[in-house]
């Protein structure tokens, strides 16, 4: 049997010690060994066993170390211990703007603004980025994984830095009302002297009588004081706060209604008066394209018994009796 250098040396040493013990200490046949001689022999045998065990252990450890180095094909001290980022299939780079934007047709209140490269224009993204916790006021560069649906999931944040172009500012003072949308809170607040919407000061408010209007999904859009109603951070000119109400009914699942409101004399689209509308028959429609039309452009529509409205404007030559919109995600 072939032995390695280490194991061979160990066996040789053990055999040599044993041979000496036998040759020097063991008396001739039929001669009785003295007690002192017996003790010496036992000590030498014990030493031989220890030497063999140490040799075997050294051989085993050395062999495993050599195998490890051979597998890595590089000396241990040169092994790179830095984290290796492996390429991930079905992934892409996505830039996210520091502020959200009103969704055009999604059921979400506010949507991300995204682009796939630095030189592209921002586009509204109506889906979700799973595991991503968005903080307003930061420019993001993400690595995202594509899902079976239109949603994405966060793989890792490649870059996050304070934006130089954001309008976002911290909230001021006491919160007056809030609603959460995908982890982000939309609130009115006050420092006792002024009213703020998401940290932006609203001009001309009466602090003592100001309160958000809690009504359905648009609670974070509207408020009023004793003098006016407000849409976000804008005063609704000509509004009567005592009779002001958000027009809200539950839309079909996955759809969203246009943002209209009214008081005793006017109808409003966001903060604009809808001229020529009939208060009694006015009905907001689903945000989306016109039903049955080849043009799938999204819009915010409403109608009464006389007219069809797109935003705050009358849509000429449209028949309210036949006019409908639809959810369209294809």
N, C-alpha and C positions, 0 to 999 in steps of 0.2 A: 504494500500500500504506500502511495506517495504522500509525504507530509510537507506542509509548508515550512519555511525557515523557522518561524516562531515555535510551532508545535514540535518540530524536530529537536530544537535546542532544549525545550522543556523536558522531553522524554530522555534525551541524552544525559542531562544533568541528574535527573531522577535515577537513571540506571547506574550512573557512575557512583553516586552516593550509596546506593544499595550494594553495589559490588564491593566497595571499600568496607562497608559494614560487615559483609559476609567474610571477606578475606582477612580483615584485621581482627575483628572482635569474636568471631565464632571459633571455638576451640576444635581440636581434632575430634573425629568420631569417637563415640563412647566416652568422651571426657565430659564431665559435668561442668556446666557453666556456673560461674559464681554469680551471686546476686548483682554485683556491680556490673558485670558484663551484660547480664540480661537487661538491666535498666538502660545501658548505653545503646544496645541494639534497638530497643523500643523507641528511644529518642530519635535515632537515625531514620527508622521507618516512618515515624510521624513527620519528620522534616521532608522526606522524599514525597510523601502524599501532599503536603502543603505546596511544595515546589511544582508538582504536576498540576494541581488545581489552578494555581496562579497562572501557569503557562497556558492552560486551556482557556481561561477567561480572557487573557490578553489576546489570544488568537481570535476568539469569537468577536470581541469588540472591534479589533482592528479590521477584521474581515468586513463587518457591517459598515464601518466608516468608509472603507475603500469602495464597497458596492454603492453607497450613497453618492460619493463623489463621481463614480463612473456613470451613474444614472443621470446626474445633472450635467455631466461633461464639462465641468468647470470647477476650479478650486472653491472651497466653502467660503473663503473670505471675499470672493468676487461675486457671490450670488446677489442679485438685485432684490432688495426687500420692499421696494416701492409698490404701491397698489397698481395693478394692471387693469386698464379699462378695456374690456373686450368689445368688439363691434356687436351691435344688437340689431337683429333683422327687424324690418317693419317699423322702424323708428325714424323720427325726423326732428330737425331743429325748428323751434317755434319762438318768435319774439312776442312778448305780451306788453301792451302799453300800460302806463302808470294809472290810467283811469278807465273805468268801464263806460259804456254808452248805452242809451236806451235801445232795447231790442226792437227790431222791426216787426217780427212775427212770432218769435219764440215765446213760450209760456213763462220764461224767466223775465224778471223785471229789468235787470241790467245784464249786459253781455260783455264778454271780453272783446278787446280790440287786438287783433293779431296780424302777423305777417310772417312769411317763411324766410325772408332774407332782409338784410338791412336796407336795401335800396327800393323795396316795395312800399306801396301805400298801405295804411292800416285798413283792415276789413273787420266787420262785426262778425264774431263767432257765436252762433246761437246754441252751442252745445256745451258740454261740461268737460273740464279737465280734472279727472279723478285724482285724488290725493294732493292736489295743488291748493295751498292756502294763500290766497291773494292778499297782499297788503297794498293799498293805494299809495301812490307817490314813489313807486319803484319801477325801474325798467328791468324786465326779466328776459333772460335767454334760457330756454328750457330744452331738454331732450325729452320728447314725449313718444309714447307707444300708441299705435293705432289700435282701436278696438273694433269688434265686429259691427257695433253701432257707429254712429257718427261721432260719439264721444271719444276723447283721448284720455290717457292716463299718464301721470307724471312719472318719468324714469329718474331724472335728477335735474336739479337747478344748476345750470352751467354758469350763470351770472345773475347777480341781483345787486343793483346799485341805485342810489337816490337819483330821481329824475330831475333834470334841470328845467323841464318844460311843463311840469304838472301844475294844475290849478288847485290841487287838493291841499287843504289845510286842516290842522287838528280841530277837534270839537271844542266848543267853548262852554265852560260852566256846567250848569245843571241840564240833564237830558229832560226834554218835554214829552217825547214820544219816539217810538222806534219800531222797526220791523226788520227782520233779517232776510237776506237774499244771498244764498250760497256763501254764507259765512261773513258777509259784509253787512254792516248795519247802516241804515239810512235814518237820520234823526234830525229833529229840530232841537236846539238847545239855547240856553240863555246865560249870560253872565250877570243878569240883573239890570243891565242898562240897555242891551240890544238883543235881538233875536238872530240866530244863525241857522243856516241849513248846511249840514255837512261842513261846518266851520266857516262858511261864507256869510257875511253879514247881509241881512235883508233890510233895505232902507224903508223907513216910514212906518214901522210896526208899533203897535201899542203893547208894551211888554206885559202889563197887568192883565190884559184880556186875551192874550195870544194862546192858542192851543191847536195841536194837530187834529185833523179830522180822521177818526178811526172808522174806516168803511171799506171792508174787503181788501183786495190786494193793492189798492192804490193809497193805502194809509200813509205811506212815506212820501207821497207826492203833494198832499194838500194840507192846508192849515187855514185858520182864520183868526181875526181879532174883532173888536167891536166895530171896526171901520171897513175892513176889506177881507176878501178871501185871497189865498196865495197858492200858486202852483210852484212847487219846489222853492226857489229863492226869488220868485217873481210875483209881484202884486198883480192880481187880476183886476184890471181897470173896469169900473162900472159894475162890479159884483156887489150883491147884497148879502152880507154874512149871515143874517138871521134866517134866510131861506135857502142858502147855498147847500147843495148836495151833490155827491158824486153819483153819476149814472152807472149803476153796477148791477148786473145780473150774472148768474153763473153760466159761462160759455161751455160748449162741448169740451170733453176731455182733450187736452193737447192744444186747444185753441186759446186765443186771447182777444178780448174786446178792445175796441178803440177807446181812447182816453177822452171822454166827454163828461161835462158836468153842467149844472144849471142852477139858477135861482128863480125868483118869482117872475122875472121879466126877460131873462136872457138864457141862451145856451152857449156853452164855451167848449172850445177844443184846446186843451192845455190852458194857456192863459189868454187865448184869443176869443173874441165874440164871434159866434156863428150867425151871420146876418141872414134874415129871411126865413128862419126855421120856425116850425110850428111846435110850441112847447108840449102840447098834449099828445101828439102822435110821433114825436121824435124818438128814434131808436138807434143806438149804436150797433154797428155790425162787427163781425169777426175780422180781425186784421188778416189780410191775405189778398189774393188776386180775385178778380171778378169771376163769379161762378159761370162756367161754360165758355169763358173767353180763352182764346189761344195765347193771349198776353198774360203771362204768369207773374207780372210785376206786383209786388206787395204794396198795399196801401192801407190807410186808416179811413174807413168809410162809416157813414150813418145815413139814415133816410127818415123822412116824414111822409105824410100823405101827398105832399106836393112836389118834393124835390129829393134828389140824392146829393149827399155831401161827401167831398173828399177833403179831410181835414176841416178847415173852417170855410171852404169855398164850395159853392153850388156846382155840381157836375152837370154841365149843359147836355141836353138831349138824352138824359138817362131817365127811364121810366121806373119810378119807385115801386110800382106794383110787381114788376118782374125782376127787379135788381136784387141780387144776392151775392155775397162773397163766400169763400170757402177756405178751409185750412189746406195748404198744399205744400208738402215737404219734399216732393220729388224733383 
